[in-house]
């Protein structure tokens, strides 16, 4: 029997295809149902690191303030915390331009 992980630490398992999968709860929707996400890797240690990072990043976003955000504010927060660390520099430039010139001026104050 495997070791138990603490609440909120997610879980790790080996998939039938040989890869390792880590699952965690990213939040809850309006009805209270858990939103589950996963990370994959070739080794268990790799998945442990990815899982820790994903849980830490998920905790940085304050879902409780969702009603206070405007579309522009939320898009900027999403970009800085979720998207920017994982994309190439050219994609970052494209996203920044698109957000500032298309999203914010048109629907940013909603």
C-alpha positions in Angstrom: 0.0 0.0 0.0 1.4 3.4 -1.0 2.0 6.4 1.3 -0.8 8.7 2.1 -0.5 12.3 1.0 -1.7 15.3 3.1 -5.0 17.0 2.2 -4.5 19.5 -0.6 -1.3 17.8 -1.9 -3.0 16.1 -4.7 -2.2 12.5 -5.7 0.3 10.7 -7.9 -0.2 7.5 -9.9 1.4 5.5 -12.7 -0.7 5.4 -15.8 -1.0 2.2 -18.0 1.1 3.9 -20.7 4.1 4.1 -18.3 3.9 7.9 -17.6 3.2 9.3 -14.2 0.2 11.5 -13.5 -0.4 14.0 -10.7 -3.9 15.3 -10.0 -5.0 18.2 -7.8 -8.1 20.3 -7.1 -7.8 23.7 -8.7 -10.9 25.2 -7.1 -14.7 24.7 -7.1 -17.3 25.9 -9.6 -20.6 27.7 -8.7 -22.3 24.5 -7.7 -19.5 23.5 -5.4 -18.2 20.7 -7.6 -14.4 20.3 -7.6 -12.4 21.5 -10.6 -9.6 18.9 -11.1 -6.5 19.3 -13.1 -3.5 17.1 -13.8 0.2 17.2 -14.7 2.1 14.4 -16.5 5.8 13.4 -16.5 8.1 10.5 -17.3 9.3 10.0 -13.7 7.6 10.2 -10.3 10.1 12.9 -9.1 9.3 15.0 -12.1 5.6 14.8 -11.5 6.1 15.7 -7.8 7.9 18.9 -8.7 5.3 19.8 -11.4 2.5 19.1 -8.9 4.0 21.3 -6.2 4.4 24.1 -8.8 0.9 23.8 -10.1 -0.7 23.8 -6.6 1.4 26.8 -5.7 0.4 28.7 -8.8 -3.2 27.8 -8.3 -3.1 29.2 -4.8 -1.8 32.6 -6.1 -5.1 33.3 -7.9 -7.7 34.6 -5.5 -11.0 33.2 -6.7 -12.9 34.9 -3.8 -12.3 38.2 -5.5 -13.8 37.1 -8.8 -16.9 39.3 -8.5 -14.6 42.4 -8.0 -12.6 41.8 -11.2 -13.4 43.5 -14.5 -12.7 41.5 -17.7 -9.6 43.7 -18.2 -8.3 43.1 -14.7 -8.9 39.4 -14.8 -7.2 39.0 -18.2 -4.1 40.8 -17.0 -4.1 38.6 -13.8 -4.5 35.4 -15.8 -1.8 36.4 -18.2 0.7 37.3 -15.5 0.1 34.3 -13.2 -1.0 31.5 -15.5 0.1 32.1 -19.1 3.3 34.2 -19.1 5.6 31.8 -17.2 4.8 29.0 -19.7 5.0 30.6 -23.2 7.7 31.8 -25.5 8.8 35.4 -25.7 7.2 36.0 -29.1 3.9 34.7 -27.8 4.1 36.9 -24.7 4.5 40.0 -27.0 1.5 38.9 -29.0 -0.7 38.3 -25.9 0.3 41.6 -24.4 -0.5 43.5 -27.6 -3.8 41.7 -28.0 -4.9 42.3 -24.4 -4.0 46.0 -24.4 -5.2 46.9 -27.9 -8.3 44.6 -28.3 -9.6 43.2 -25.1 -9.2 46.1 -22.6 -10.5 48.9 -24.9 -13.6 46.9 -26.0 -14.7 44.8 -23.0 -12.2 45.6 -20.3 -14.5 47.6 -18.1 -17.2 44.9 -17.9 
